[in-house]
Amino acid sequence: MQSINDKITEIFPQDCAIVFLEAHPDDETFLSGGLIYQLQNMGYQIYVIYCAAAADEKLAGTVGRQQEAVRALRCLAPDRICFLPYFDSCFENVDTLVSVKLTEAVRCCTDLFTRISRPIVLVSYDENGGYGHKDHIAVHKLGLKLRRTNTQIRQLYEVTINRSLFNTWIADHTHKEKSYLPQTQYWAENYGTSAEEIDYSFTLSPELTELKRRHLSGYASQMSAKEFPLILSDEDFTELFGTEYLKK
């Protein structure tokens, strides 16, 4: 695993736009919030596309979640935050990312890419979709298909969870209350990626780590200050979320 802190411009060429494919609002902050903020601060063109977060006032919480995402990404211009017309898979009788054909989602993304005049570095999810959510796995498949079929995309990276780190941390904290720990009963057994299979790491500065925590706290519809991860001590939050991980 190599640190990219001193070679960001090698991994992300400055003539490229960086497009993050996300499933739901808050995923971008959990998995790559620090990297998004850093690249934005360095003057890159950043776009975030939510693939399973369409909104309808008749569907509880969907409008509010989009609003939370826009607030969390207020460092970006509004036209660089995009929502595909597909809903979270928890909803029924609507078009969800997992119910539509992959080619349709590819077409939607390709239409969005026509706004971008530069080559693209695409950032998606690992094959396990981070923790195994089926919407995340669909985003992984979408990223692969786009990379194979769209010549505008110069490189694809996949954000991931450091499974080795999390497993060790959880084992060391079994004495803690349930609210202090991640709800791994909802995760796939082989979530994320083992440390030896991760290609790159990006270590957040203390300021970026605090910003990441503050933006996560803005997702009040999804998490409480009394639960993981916001309940974590500064030391534990930094250990688990102060470094972000990429596969190539």
Rosetta blueprint (number, residue, H / E / L):
1 M L
2 Q E
3 S E
4 I L
5 N L
6 D L
7 K L
8 I H
9 T H
10 E H
11 I H
12 F L
13 P L
14 Q L
15 D L
16 C L
17 A E
18 I E
19 V E
20 F E
21 L E
22 E E
23 A L
24 H L
25 P L
26 D L
27 D H
28 E H
29 T H
30 F H
31 L H
32 S H
33 G H
34 G H
35 L H
36 I H
37 Y H
38 Q H
39 L H
40 Q H
41 N H
42 M L
43 G L
44 Y L
45 Q E
46 I E
47 Y E
48 V E
49 I E
50 Y E
51 C L
52 A L
53 A L
54 A L
55 A L
56 D L
57 E L
58 K L
59 L L
60 A L
61 G L
62 T H
63 V H
64 G H
65 R H
66 Q H
67 Q H
68 E H
69 A H
70 V H
71 R H
72 A H
73 L L
74 R L
75 C L
76 L L
77 A L
78 P H
79 D H
80 R H
81 I E
82 C E
83 F E
84 L L
85 P L
86 Y L
87 F E
88 D L
89 S L
90 C L
91 F L
92 E L
93 N L
94 V L
95 D L
96 T E
97 L L
98 V L
99 S L
100 V L
101 K L
102 L H
103 T H
104 E H
105 A H
106 V H
107 R H
108 C H
109 C H
110 T H
111 D H
112 L H
113 F H
114 T L
115 R L
116 I L
117 S L
118 R L
119 P L
120 I E
121 V E
122 L E
123 V E
124 S E
125 Y E
126 D L
127 E L
128 N L
129 G H
130 G H
131 Y H
132 G H
133 H L
134 K H
135 D H
136 H H
137 I H
138 A H
139 V H
140 H H
141 K H
142 L H
143 G H
144 L H
145 K H
146 L H
147 R H
148 R H
149 T H
150 N L
151 T L
152 Q L
153 I E
154 R E
155 Q E
156 L E
157 Y E
158 E E
159 V E
160 T E
161 I L
162 N E
163 R H
164 S H
165 L H
166 F H
167 N H
168 T H
169 W H
170 I H
171 A H
172 D H
173 H L
174 T L
175 H L
176 K L
177 E L
178 K H
179 S H
180 Y H
181 L L
182 P L
183 Q L
184 T H
185 Q H
186 Y H
187 W L
188 A L
189 E L
190 N L
191 Y L
192 G L
193 T E
194 S L
195 A H
196 E H
197 E H
198 I L
199 D L
200 Y E
201 S E
202 F E
203 T E
204 L L
205 S L
206 P H
207 E H
208 L H
209 T H
210 E H
211 L H
212 K H
213 R H
214 R H
215 H H
216 L H
217 S H
218 G L
219 Y L
220 A L
221 S L
222 Q L
223 M L
224 S L
225 A L
226 K L
227 E L
228 F L
229 P L
230 L L
231 I L
232 L L
233 S L
234 D H
235 E H
236 D H
237 F H
238 T H
239 E H
240 L H
241 F H
242 G L
243 T E
244 E E
245 Y E
246 L E
247 K E
248 K L
